[in-house]
């Protein structure tokens, strides 16, 4: 079982930002910026490449609610998902990073 599934199951604590029956948003334990929240589906999908479009549609709405709750909708934010080893994916469970609260800087160097 992956680390995010363990978080969903309550086996590993987290700092929840927002949660509903299908998705969970929580603070990253190693934030890259002032605000760094991870958003995951509660059901396991290895990456964006295998998630059903209906789940992504619902996840989009959940991410928008999360951004509003964080108060960064107006100032802006970065939304990232990494796919596979070349894409930098470290946990094989679909997740999006919401980064904000200060300028995000360049995407790549």
Secondary structure as UniProt FT lines:
FT   HELIX           3..8
FT   TURN            9..10
FT   STRAND          16..19
FT   STRAND          23..27
FT   TURN            29..30
FT   STRAND          35..41
FT   HELIX           48..50
FT   HELIX           53..70
FT   TURN            73..75
FT   STRAND          77..80
FT   TURN            84..88
FT   STRAND          95..100
//
